């Protein structure tokens, strides 16, 4: 099923190859770092968190080890009932 990948850093760069065929289900890559917005990340263009409402209803996989909980808190505050997938918590 399609999902949004939140995080366009080294964690995601290591995660995507491990997803194998499931990587084709990534609908968007989103990151809070404004320096990455509009840049290519593999087959995707990194979008700002403001784009998340465009993907309402899709699960958001948080691809970060250190900032996972902070990102999850922020997304829960900003979005109505987001479906978050936490890899570590």
N, C-alpha and C positions, 0 to 999 in steps of 0.2 A: 504494500500500500504506500502511497506517496507520503512524504514527511518533509519537514523543514529541518535543516541542519543549522544550529546556532553555534557559530564559532568558525573562524577562517584562519586559524593559527596552526601551529605545528601539530597539535593534538589531532585536528581534523585531517591534516595531511597524512598522518599515520593511520587514522581510522578508515578513511575512504578505501584504500586498497584492501583492507581486511573485510570490507563489506561485500566485495565481489560483485555479483549480479545485482545485489540489493542497492548498490550505489545509483543505479538507473532510476530509482524511485525518489531520489532527492529532488524535490520540487524547487527548492531555493536554498541558498546559503546566506545567512544573516549574521552580522557581527556588529557589536557596539562601537568598535574602533572606527572613527570617522576617516582615518587615513586609509582604510581598506575599502571603503564604499566606492563602487564603480570599477574596482579592479577585478581581474580574472582570478578565479580560484578553480583550477582544473577546467571543467566544462561549464562552470557557473560564473556569474558576475555577483560579487558580494553586494548585498543590499543592507540598508540601514534597518534597525528594528521597527521603524515606522511602516515598513512594508508588511509586517506580520498580519495586519488585518486582511490583507489580500489573500492570505492563506488560512483564513479562519476555518476551523474544523480539522485541520491537519495536525498531527502530533508534531511537537517540536523536540528534537533530540539535542540535548545540550552537550556539546563536545568541548568540555573543559574539565580538567582535574581540579586545579586550584580554585577556580571561580564558579564552579557548578552551583553551589548553594546561593551565592550572591546573585547570579544570573536568574536562577529559579525564583528567588524572592522578587526581583525586579519585574520579571514577566508576569508573575501572579498579581502584582500590584497594578500593572499597566493593562493587562488583557483580561477579559471576562472569561473565566473558566478555561484557561489554556490546558491542553493535554500535553504535559511535559514528560519526557523520558529522561530520567537521570541515570547516568552510567555508573555512578559511584555512590549515590545516596538514595 
